[in-house]
Amino acid sequence: MLLHSWQHFFWRWIEFAVALHFMYYNFGRIHQTLRVSPAMEAGITDHLWSLEEIAALPEALDRESSN
């Protein structure tokens, strides 16, 4: 099945939105039962990520991969 350009754009946007949601859920939100974020509980990070940190991540990864 051939995807039209708008369909391709739409599905890329959905993928981005889902990834953003999971990043915020696991890194930027304190959960009531854990009293920390799941990423902090798992020892992946030592602080609660701000929305600015999450939004800047793709740019930072792009810069890192180009070096």
C-alpha angles and dihedrals in degrees: 000000000000116000118215117229093255091052091051090050091048094052092046088053091050091050090051093048093051092047091049091050093051092046091053093043093052103031109022107040131071110224118219097226095045097035086215134058117280089245090055091047090052091049094243094123137013099214142042109262119233122224088251091058092049093047092049094051098088091051092049092048091049091052091047094050093049092058 
